Amino acid sequence: MSISTEARPLPLPSDQDASGRTLGDEEIRRLTEAIRSGTLTSTKGAFAKKLEARWAEMNGSQFAYACSHGTAAIHCAVAACDPEPGDEIVTSPITDMGALTPILYQGAIPVFCDVDPATCNVTPATVERVLSDRTKAVIVTHLFGNPCDTSAIVELCRSRNIAVIEDCAQAFLARHRGQAVGTTGDIGAFSLQQGKHITTGEGGLVVTDNAEYARRMFLFINKAWGYGDPQPDHYFLALNYRMTELQAAVAFAQLDKLEDVVDRRIELAENLTAALSGTPGISTPLVQPCDVHTYWKYCLRVDADVIPGGTVALGAALKQRGIFSAPRYIQKPAFECEIFRNQRTFGSSRWPFTLARPEAVDYRREAFAGTYEGLDTILVLPWNERYTDEHVQYIAESIGACVSELKGELV
Ligand SMILES: Cc1ncc(COP(=O)(O)O)c(C=O)c1O
């Protein structure tokens, strides 16, 4: 069956409402249980603890903690490393701001490294280029669900005593060389925000095998109050980043659905990849043979030498057919945002940027060729486990038709 892509846009399920979410009776049942218990704080309730135990088991990790947001999860991971003010944390300029601001709140300096334009992920070579004797940690974002080469990055960092934090907000159940992302480095951080593989509206999770990091993360979530200690105190500066029992009840039910969500996203993505193969000017996601990409989004690369107007023109043409893609993903590299350009932090102090080595905050364009090329060429398609084969066929045919149109071919 061929679908006319111009005559009738086919509505696609969206992760912003029930059409593209797996929230159902199981979540309602668990939520009701939590409410009827009358205990909505995770310091006393059962759900956050059950969620943490199950998430640790699913990852094969020794420790897992629930927290309020993905941003909080990254903050816990950074705080676990306990940087001195002015220490450096290497990170990607193509990520969510929630992966970056915790570094500054913890008094450390985000040092951006370039990415591979083919995946927009950081690589061992780009990380190595910016390491210094002040580097305390490296945060890798597995962008769109496609794993970074963490094994080589970990190797690079081990001998220098640098921690590796994996930002898995977009990469639930992705695997690098057979191992779950989040467990290939020292700490894994996840987000349960509305648009992620599974959701509680807002929420976060962290995993680690390191008892010291685990202890610090548990405390950091809890205002550093030593729950369960013989003589508890507030041991260090920390916030209340707790998940509520309401969120934990929903997350606990969502976990049971995660494997099916991921399997279906992969199956659908592989179908689109097959359908698009041979489309001139379009490159489908580059996944290493030893890795499993779990498709938070489906990211195309568009060659503007072949398709006039490139990613922006293709995005606009797809919009006419009801497909709302994101050319560039983010409009500019993170270091071009005012927070970094103007060092807007605490009052007018510019702290902690005042402690930075000049090279660490030098955002010269030449050092980020891969980043600019990557952003100029990517087109990010929303992806969802509720797509049917007909939806994928519609997307593939729309892309084909738009490419032909832009090339001035008869369609
Ligand atoms: C890669 C990445 N890191 C961190 C975050 C922050 O997570 P949250 O929005 O749950 O605070 C997100 C989510 O948007 C993300 O995509």
The ligand as a MOL file (V3000), in Angstrom:
LIG
                    3D

  0  0  0     0  0            999 V3000
M  V30 BEGIN CTAB
M  V30 COUNTS 16 16 0 0 0
M  V30 BEGIN ATOM
M  V30 1 C 21.3220 14.5040 27.8130 0
M  V30 2 C 20.4920 15.0990 28.9080 0
M  V30 3 N 21.0720 15.3550 30.0980 0
M  V30 4 C 20.3820 15.8800 31.1240 0
M  V30 5 C 19.0390 16.1620 31.0020 0
M  V30 6 C 18.3370 16.8040 32.1440 0
M  V30 7 O 17.2620 16.0350 32.5890 0
M  V30 8 P 15.9620 16.7280 33.2430 0
M  V30 9 O 15.2620 17.4910 32.1650 0
M  V30 10 O 15.1820 15.5400 33.7280 0
M  V30 11 O 16.4150 17.5860 34.3440 0
M  V30 12 C 18.3840 15.8630 29.8000 0
M  V30 13 C 16.9420 16.0610 29.6550 0
M  V30 14 O 16.3160 16.7890 29.1110 0
M  V30 15 C 19.1280 15.3510 28.7070 0
M  V30 16 O 18.5620 15.0950 27.5280 0
M  V30 END ATOM
M  V30 BEGIN BOND
M  V30 1 1 1 2
M  V30 2 1 2 3
M  V30 3 2 2 15
M  V30 4 2 3 4
M  V30 5 1 4 5
M  V30 6 1 5 6
M  V30 7 2 5 12
M  V30 8 1 6 7
M  V30 9 1 7 8
M  V30 10 2 8 9
M  V30 11 1 8 10
M  V30 12 1 8 11
M  V30 13 1 12 13
M  V30 14 1 12 15
M  V30 15 2 13 14
M  V30 16 1 15 16
M  V30 END BOND
M  V30 END CTAB
M  END
